[in-house]
Amino acid sequence: MPGPIHATVSTVHVDATTIDLVGEDLVAEFEPEWASTGLIAADPGGDSARILCGQEIGSIQVTAQLWDDIPPLPDDMDAWQDVAEVSAAWRTAWFDFGTTDSGDDPEKRLPLSGPGDYRMRVHGRHRDDGDPRPDDAPTEEYLIQLWPAPHGADRVIKTTSHTARLWRS
């Protein structure tokens, strides 16, 4: 049965509507194609990906997990608005968030099994709760699950947010 190997939780600062997932270069320099999933896009050149958020600027809660094999869908699947998968080539042995509220913190990096091909499943919720977001609104959240896997086609598992439907149309 598959199991998580590593996990990290971070509050990520979003600027320009995306969370950047980066490798050693600490920068994501590609133009995402959002029409495929409305949620996640991987850099065709490798070592970065971007998550499309509902907020343009703000703080978002992100949990990232490395699994030894394809993880099961979560028991609380109804609580997630959007879920999609993409393949990503990673040249470094870890990934980091482009910006966090605590600055560059190596403790927040997710160690990987090494360079190679990974599958990345992203779950998003509270994507449509306003921008700018009122203080009493729920925090936008993402769960990122990675596991070693050969390259495959993008896959949308669930799309219910207005944000994802807008970008996929």
N, C-alpha and C positions, 0 to 999 in steps of 0.2 A: 504494500500500500504506500502511495506517495506521502512524503512528509516534508515539512519546512526544514531547511538547513540553517538559514540566517534570516533575520528580520530587523528592520529599523523603522522608527516612527519619527516624523519631523514636521514642524510647522514651516511651510514653504511660502516665501513671498512671491506673489504673482505680479508680473509687470508685462503688459502687452498681451494679456489673455492666455499665456501659456506657462506650463511648468516644463522646464528643460531638464531632461535626464541626460547626463553627460559622463564621459569617460575621462581619461587622463588630461585631455586638452581643456576640459572644464568649459567648453563652449559648444553650442549646437548651431552650426552654420548651414542650414538647409531650409528650403521653403516647403513646408508640409503640404500634402495633398489631403485635405480634410474630408473630401466627398466620399472616400471609401468607408470610414467608420464614424466620422463626426466626433471622435473622442481622442484617438491616438494615431500618431504617424511616426515611423522610424526613418532615420536618415539612410538613404540607399548606399551611402559611402561608409556606413557603420559608425559605431561609437557614440551615437546620440539618438534621442527620440524626443518628441514633444507631445504633451497632453494639452488638449484644448479645454479651457475652463469657461465657466459662465461669467466669472468676474474679470474685469480688465485689470484691476489693481486691488490687492488685498492679501490676506493671510489665509492659507488653506492647509488642512490637515492631510498628511500623506503617510500611508503605511506601505512599505515595500518588503516583499518576501522572496527569497530564493528557495525553490523547491527542487527536490531530486528528480522529479518526474511531473507530468501534467497533474495539477491539483484538481480536486473536485470543485464544482461550483459551490459557493458558500450556502449554508443553511438559511441565511437571511437574504436570499436572492431578491425577494420582493422589496427589500429596503434600498436596493441599488437601482437608479434610473437607467443607466447605460452600462453595457459591458461589451468590450471588443478585444480582439487579439490581433497582434501583428508579429512578424518575425523581425529580429534585430541581430545584426552582426556586432559583436563587441570585441575590440582589440585589447582592452585592458582587463584586469582581473577584479574590477569593481565598477559600480556606477554611483553617481552622486547627483544631487539636485543642483541645478544651476544657481539657485539662490535660496537660502534659508534665513529665518529670522535670527539665527545665531551666528551668521557668517560662515566662513569655510571651516567646517568641523569634520575632520576625518572619522570621528566616531559615528557620524550620521550616514556614512557611505555604506552601501550594501556590497559586501564581498561576494564575488561570483566564483564559480568553480574554475575559472580561468578564462582566457580569451576563447571566443568561439561563437557559435550560432545559438541563439536563445529565442524562445517564444515568450511574448510579453502579453499578459491579460490585464486589462485595466478596467476597474469598476469605478463609477462616479455617481455621486448623489449630491443633492441640493445645488444643482447646476443652474436652476431657473429662479433662485430666490433673491434676485435683485442685484443691480450694479448701478451706483454704489449700494452696498448692502447695509440695511439698518442694523443697529447694534443688537437687536433682539432676534435677528434672523439666524437660522442654523448655519453652522460653518460648512462651507463646501468641503467635501472629503473625497479622497481617492484611495483605492487599494490596488497596488501593483503586484502582480505575481509573475515571476520569471522562472523558467526551467530550461535546461539544455534541450534543444530540438532542432531538427533540420528546417531549412527555410520552407515556409508554406504561405498560402494566400491569406490576405487579411480576412478576418471573420467577425461579423457582428452577431453577438449573442442576444443582446437586448438593447432596444432604443425606445425610451419613453420621454426623454426630456425635449423641450422645445429647442434648446441649444443644439443638440445632436441632429434633430430633424431639419433644422434650418441649414446646417452645414452640409448635410447629406443630400439636400434637394438640388 
